[in-house]
Amino acid sequence: MFARTSTWTGSPEALQKWAHHVTSQVAPMVRGLPGIAGAVFLLDRADGAAMTLTLWDSQEAALVSDQHADASRAATIAATGVELVVRGRYEIVTRF
């Protein structure tokens, strides 16, 4: 199993827009991608940060979804005004 992360920062207004955007646009799109094993969207209002964590059945599924991830990140930035700080890719060693 593999994970992809995106870490975001922004003003309180931009992060509120981010929360709405991921709920209404991103989550439904991600839910329909082949090989998705789950997703979590995290918001830290106090520190002005947010994180997206997607879980994939295989490395191949994660790699195939990269095109969708790049397009989704660009659309999120355009729609909300948040800044993408860091992207990550991880192999999941254990999960419960």
Long-range contacts (C-beta under 8 A, 24 or more apart in sequence): 1-37, 1-55, 1-56, 1-57, 1-58, 1-91, 1-92, 1-95, 2-55, 2-56, 2-58, 2-59, 2-61, 2-62, 2-89, 2-90, 2-91, 2-92, 3-53, 3-54, 3-55, 3-56, 3-62, 3-88, 3-89, 3-90, 3-91, 3-92, 4-52, 4-53, 4-54, 4-56, 4-62, 4-65, 4-69, 4-87, 4-88, 4-89, 4-90, 5-51, 5-52, 5-53, 5-54, 5-86, 5-87, 5-88, 5-89, 5-90, 6-51, 6-52, 6-69, 6-73, 6-84, 6-86, 6-87, 6-88, 7-49, 7-50, 7-51, 7-84, 7-85, 7-86, 7-87, 7-88, 8-49, 8-50, 8-51, 8-52, 8-76, 8-82, 8-83, 8-84, 8-85, 9-48, 9-49, 9-50, 9-82, 9-83, 9-85, 10-48, 10-50, 10-80, 10-81, 10-82, 10-83, 11-48, 11-81, 12-45, 12-48, 13-81, 14-80, 14-81, 14-82, 15-43, 15-45, 15-48, 15-49, 15-50, 15-80, 15-82, 17-79, 17-80, 17-81, 17-82, 18-43, 18-50, 18-76, 18-80, 18-82, 19-43, 19-50, 21-76, 21-79, 21-80, 22-52, 22-76, 25-75, 25-79, 26-52, 26-72, 26-76, 29-68, 29-72, 30-54, 30-68, 30-72, 33-61, 33-65, 33-68, 34-61, 34-64, 34-65, 35-60, 35-61, 35-62, 35-64, 35-65, 36-61, 36-65, 49-85, 50-82, 55-92, 59-91, 62-89
